[in-house]
Amino acid sequence: MGKIKLSISSPDGKTQSLEVEGLNAQLFVSKKIGDEVEGTALGLQGAKLQITGGSDKDGFPMRSDVYGGVKKPILMSGGVGFKAGGEGKRRRKIVRGNVITDDIVQVNLKVLKK
């Protein structure tokens, strides 16, 4: 397992960036979007973190409605990974599933409580 860059958003609107590797990175493998992790392994004592998304090594974003750790094309009309330019516009785009695998290099988290 390589390095994972963590982007941690706090309730007051500030974002903290951390880079983890080794056992701390293994903590996130096989977790899904929406799962909660303890912040004590990352140096955030007493914090509970929720996974909100991420992206893989090629830059494809993770979506919560694509199941598994696969990369697949889906037809989108908006949401994560596609910004529709008007009403009724749809496009087939490649996105990553909702499970964190070894190919994920960046994970977005938010602080639930401290």
N, C-alpha and C positions, 0 to 999 in steps of 0.2 A: 504494500500500500504506500502510495506516495504522499505528498503534502495535500492538505485541504485548507483552503482559505475560508475563514468564517467571517461573515458580515453580521454583527449583532446589533439590532436596533433596540433602543430603550424606549420606555413610554414617554419620556420628555422630548423625543425627536432626534436624539443624538445617535450616531452609529459608530461602533467600535469595530476595528478590523484585527483579526488574529490569524496566525498561521499555525496549524498543528500537523504533527506527523507521528508515525508509530502507533503506540497504543491509544493515544488520544484521538487519532484519526479513525482507528478501528471502532471506536465508540459509536460513530455515525453510520457505519456500513450496515446495510439491511434495515435501516430505519426508513419510515415513510414520511411524506409531507403531512404535517399535523401532529406527529408524535412529539412527545415531550422528553427532554433530557435534563439531567442535573448539571448545573454549572460549576460544581466543585472541582471536576476534573480539568476544567479550563481556567481555574483561578478565580472564578466568580462565586464566592462563598454564599450559600443560601439562595442562589438564584435558580429559577426554573425557566428553561428555554424551550420554545416551540419552533419546530422546523417549518419554514414558510415557503421554501423553494431552493433553487440553485441552478447551476449549469454544468455541462460536461466539458471535457477537454477540447472539444471542437466548437464550443460556444452555444450549443443548443440548450434552450431552457427546459427546466423540469415543469411538468404540468400535473396537477393533482387528479385530473380525470383520465389520465393514461396509466393503466395499471402495470406494475412490474418495473424492471430496470431496463427496458428495451428502448431503442430509438426507432420511431415509426412515423410515417407521414399521416397526418389527420387533416380533415377539411375543417377550416376554422372561419368564423365570421367575426372574431374578436377575442379578447382575453390575452392571457400570457403567451407571448411569442408572435402575435400578429395584431397590428393596429389597422382596422378597416378604414378605408378612405371615404366611406360613405355608406348609406343604408343599402343593404342587400349585397354588398361585396363579400365574396368568400374566396379563400385561397387554400390550397393544399400545402402545408408546411411540415417540416420535420421537427419533432419535439422529443424530449426524453421522458420516460415514465416517472412515476412518483416514488420509486424506491432508490435509495442512495447505493450506488455500486462503486467499484474501483475506478470507473471512468469519470466520476464526478470530481471536479476540482474546486468548486466554490459552492458553499451552502449558506443560505440566508436563514437567520434565526431572529426571534423576537423574545424579549424578556417578559415573562408573565408576572412574576413577583420576585421581590428581593427579601 
